[in-house]
């Protein structure tokens, strides 16, 4: 049976991504981590979310991985092969070493592996599909709400930042220099917090009126395709993920 990305059930994407997370966290050498990253990126590309993944790496997990690499490359303890050394102060000593570069590259790849596994779980899945999948798994309603809301948090925060910036421009506040923009950003933090609190208060009232905690089966207007092959695949991949967790803990 041929499976294309449009017929993949949201639960399958979640199981694939979440089962890859333990594999990204266990101890592997740099070669195995590079191969794992390529395989995970191939899955992301097959899902059709490669462009969104690139933006996610560029603005999110990528800078974290680069920072971890740079820190380890110049501060690895017990390095034997030193390429360069710089001591700007008596208490500060930077040493670029072979061991630090290898360890930093391994750590950076591990961060990218973890981020890519999370991307497989959540990039191909919309908020509505995530809500449907978690509801079908009989998770508590409030936990589902927290997970779906956290998924929408970056978009919501970006919208609020745009609103605050637009209001500052319309009020004629100076933003011509980096210093003035930084000052405006600091003064707008309180406004952002108030907007987020008001948003959550409105959501809480609407959820209470809609009966979030009301018992009974949830009815969705949209049905997502599922096959016997995908159900078997989810059980196999999920079992492999659990075994990887146990092996990583015991190893």
C-alpha positions as CSV (number, residue, x, y, z in Angstrom):
1,X,0.0,0.0,0.0
2,X,1.4,3.4,-1.0
3,X,1.2,6.1,1.7
4,X,1.6,9.8,0.7
5,X,2.0,12.6,3.2
6,X,-1.5,13.9,2.7
7,X,-3.0,10.6,4.0
8,X,-0.9,10.4,7.2
9,X,-3.0,10.5,10.3
10,X,-2.0,13.3,12.9
11,X,-1.4,10.6,15.5
12,X,1.2,9.0,13.2
13,X,3.2,12.2,13.0
14,X,3.0,12.6,16.8
15,X,4.2,9.1,17.4
16,X,7.0,9.3,14.8
17,X,8.3,12.6,16.3
18,X,8.0,11.7,20.0
19,X,9.5,8.3,19.4
20,X,12.5,9.9,17.8
21,X,13.1,12.2,20.9
22,X,14.7,9.4,23.0
23,X,16.9,8.4,20.1
24,X,18.1,12.1,20.0
25,X,18.9,12.1,23.7
26,X,20.8,8.9,24.1
27,X,24.6,8.8,23.9
28,X,25.8,8.5,20.3
29,X,29.1,9.3,18.6
30,X,29.3,12.2,16.1
31,X,29.0,10.1,13.0
32,X,25.8,8.4,14.3
33,X,24.3,11.8,15.2
34,X,25.0,13.2,11.8
35,X,23.3,10.2,10.1
36,X,20.4,10.4,12.5
37,X,20.0,14.1,11.7
38,X,20.0,13.4,7.9
39,X,17.3,10.8,8.3
40,X,15.1,13.1,10.4
41,X,15.5,15.9,7.9
42,X,14.4,13.5,5.1
43,X,11.2,12.8,7.1
44,X,10.6,16.5,7.5
45,X,11.2,17.0,3.8
46,X,8.7,14.2,3.0
47,X,6.1,15.9,5.2
48,X,6.3,19.0,3.0
49,X,7.4,21.3,5.9
50,X,11.0,21.8,4.9
51,X,10.6,25.5,4.5
52,X,9.0,25.9,7.9
53,X,11.7,23.7,9.4
54,X,14.4,25.9,7.9
55,X,12.9,28.9,9.5
56,X,12.5,27.0,12.8
57,X,16.2,26.0,12.7
58,X,17.4,29.5,11.7
59,X,15.4,31.4,14.3
60,X,15.1,28.8,17.1
61,X,17.1,25.6,17.6
62,X,20.0,26.6,15.3
63,X,21.4,29.5,17.4
64,X,21.2,27.3,20.5
65,X,23.2,24.6,18.8
66,X,25.8,27.0,17.5
67,X,26.2,28.6,20.9
68,X,26.7,25.2,22.6
69,X,29.3,24.4,20.0
70,X,31.2,27.6,20.5
71,X,31.2,27.4,24.3
72,X,32.5,23.8,24.3
73,X,35.1,24.4,21.6
74,X,36.9,27.0,23.7
75,X,36.2,25.8,27.2
76,X,36.5,22.0,27.2
77,X,38.1,20.7,30.4
78,X,41.0,18.3,30.0
79,X,41.8,19.1,26.4
80,X,45.1,17.7,25.1
81,X,45.4,19.1,21.6
82,X,45.3,22.9,21.8
83,X,45.0,24.8,18.5
84,X,44.9,28.4,19.9
85,X,44.8,30.0,23.3
86,X,43.6,33.4,24.5
87,X,43.7,34.8,28.1
88,X,41.9,38.2,28.2
89,X,42.1,38.1,32.1
90,X,43.7,36.1,34.8
91,X,40.5,34.3,35.6
92,X,39.4,33.8,32.0
93,X,41.2,31.4,29.7
94,X,39.9,30.4,26.3
95,X,41.5,27.3,24.6
96,X,40.4,26.1,21.1
97,X,41.0,22.4,21.2
98,X,40.4,19.3,19.1
99,X,38.5,17.6,21.9
100,X,36.4,20.7,22.5
101,X,35.5,21.0,18.8
102,X,34.5,17.3,18.7
103,X,32.5,17.5,21.9
104,X,30.9,20.8,20.8
105,X,29.9,19.4,17.4
106,X,28.4,16.3,19.0
107,X,26.4,18.4,21.5
108,X,25.3,20.7,18.7
109,X,24.1,17.8,16.6
110,X,22.3,16.4,19.6
111,X,20.4,19.7,20.0
112,X,19.5,19.6,16.3
113,X,18.4,16.0,16.5
114,X,16.1,16.8,19.4
115,X,14.7,19.9,17.7
116,X,14.2,18.0,14.4
117,X,12.4,15.2,16.3
118,X,10.0,17.8,17.9
119,X,9.5,19.3,14.4
120,X,8.4,16.0,13.0
121,X,5.8,15.7,15.8
122,X,4.4,19.2,15.5
123,X,5.2,20.9,12.2
124,X,3.0,18.7,10.0
125,X,0.2,18.9,12.5
126,X,-2.1,21.9,12.9
127,X,-3.6,23.0,16.2
128,X,-6.9,21.4,15.3
129,X,-5.3,18.1,14.3
130,X,-3.3,18.1,17.6
131,X,-6.5,18.6,19.6
132,X,-8.2,15.8,17.7
133,X,-5.3,13.4,18.2
134,X,-4.9,14.1,21.9
135,X,-8.7,13.9,22.4
136,X,-8.8,10.5,20.6
137,X,-6.1,9.3,23.0
138,X,-8.4,10.3,26.0
139,X,-6.1,12.8,27.5
140,X,-7.6,15.3,30.1
141,X,-9.2,18.3,28.5
142,X,-7.2,20.8,30.4
143,X,-3.9,19.2,29.4
144,X,-5.0,19.3,25.8
145,X,-5.9,22.9,26.1
146,X,-2.4,23.7,27.6
147,X,-0.6,21.8,24.9
148,X,-2.6,23.4,22.0
149,X,-2.3,26.9,23.6
150,X,1.5,26.5,23.9
151,X,1.6,25.5,20.3
152,X,-0.1,28.8,19.3
153,X,1.9,30.9,21.8
154,X,4.6,32.0,19.3
155,X,2.0,33.2,16.8
156,X,0.0,34.9,19.5
157,X,3.1,36.6,20.9
158,X,4.2,37.8,17.4
159,X,0.7,39.3,16.8
160,X,0.8,41.2,20.1
161,X,4.4,42.5,19.4
162,X,3.1,43.7,16.0
163,X,0.2,45.5,17.7
164,X,2.5,47.2,20.2
165,X,4.9,48.2,17.6
166,X,2.1,49.7,15.4
167,X,0.7,51.6,18.3
168,X,4.2,53.1,19.1
169,X,4.6,54.2,15.5
170,X,1.2,55.8,15.4
171,X,1.9,57.7,18.6
172,X,5.1,59.1,17.0
173,X,7.6,57.5,19.4
174,X,11.2,57.6,18.3
175,X,12.5,54.3,16.9
176,X,15.2,55.6,14.6
177,X,18.2,54.1,16.5
178,X,19.0,50.8,18.2
179,X,19.0,52.5,21.6
180,X,15.6,54.0,21.2
181,X,14.2,50.7,19.8
182,X,15.7,48.9,22.8
183,X,14.1,51.4,25.2
184,X,10.7,51.0,23.5
185,X,11.0,47.2,23.7
186,X,11.7,47.4,27.5
187,X,8.8,49.8,28.1
188,X,6.4,47.6,26.0
189,X,7.0,44.4,28.1
190,X,4.3,45.5,30.6
191,X,1.8,46.1,27.7
192,X,2.6,42.6,26.3
193,X,2.1,40.9,29.7
194,X,-1.3,42.7,30.1
195,X,-2.4,41.7,26.6
196,X,-1.4,38.0,27.3
197,X,-3.2,38.0,30.6
198,X,-6.4,39.5,29.1
199,X,-6.2,36.9,26.3
200,X,-6.0,34.0,28.8
201,X,-8.8,35.5,30.9
202,X,-11.1,35.7,27.8
203,X,-10.1,32.1,26.8
204,X,-10.8,30.8,30.3
205,X,-14.3,32.4,30.3
206,X,-15.1,31.0,26.8
207,X,-13.9,27.6,27.7
208,X,-16.0,27.6,30.9
209,X,-19.0,28.6,28.9
210,X,-18.3,25.8,26.3
211,X,-18.0,23.2,29.1
212,X,-14.4,22.2,28.8
213,X,-14.6,19.8,31.8
214,X,-18.0,18.5,30.8
215,X,-17.8,14.6,30.7
216,X,-18.7,12.8,27.5
217,X,-17.4,12.0,24.1
218,X,-16.2,14.9,21.9
219,X,-17.6,15.3,18.4
220,X,-15.4,16.7,15.7
221,X,-16.7,17.9,12.4
222,X,-13.7,16.6,10.5
223,X,-12.5,13.0,10.2
224,X,-8.8,12.2,9.5
225,X,-7.8,9.2,7.4
226,X,-6.3,6.3,9.2
227,X,-5.3,2.8,8.0
228,X,-4.4,-0.5,9.5
229,X,-0.9,-0.1,8.3
230,X,-0.5,3.2,10.1
231,X,-2.0,1.8,13.3
232,X,0.5,-1.1,13.2
233,X,3.3,1.4,12.5
234,X,2.4,3.5,15.4
235,X,2.5,0.5,17.8
236,X,5.9,-0.6,16.4
237,X,7.5,2.8,16.5
238,X,6.0,3.6,19.9
239,X,7.4,0.4,21.3
240,X,10.8,1.1,19.8
241,X,10.7,4.6,21.4
242,X,9.9,3.1,24.8
243,X,12.7,0.5,24.4
244,X,15.1,3.3,23.5
245,X,14.1,5.2,26.7
246,X,14.7,2.1,28.9
247,X,18.0,1.3,27.2
248,X,19.2,4.9,27.6
249,X,18.3,4.9,31.3
250,X,20.0,1.5,32.0
251,X,23.0,2.1,29.8
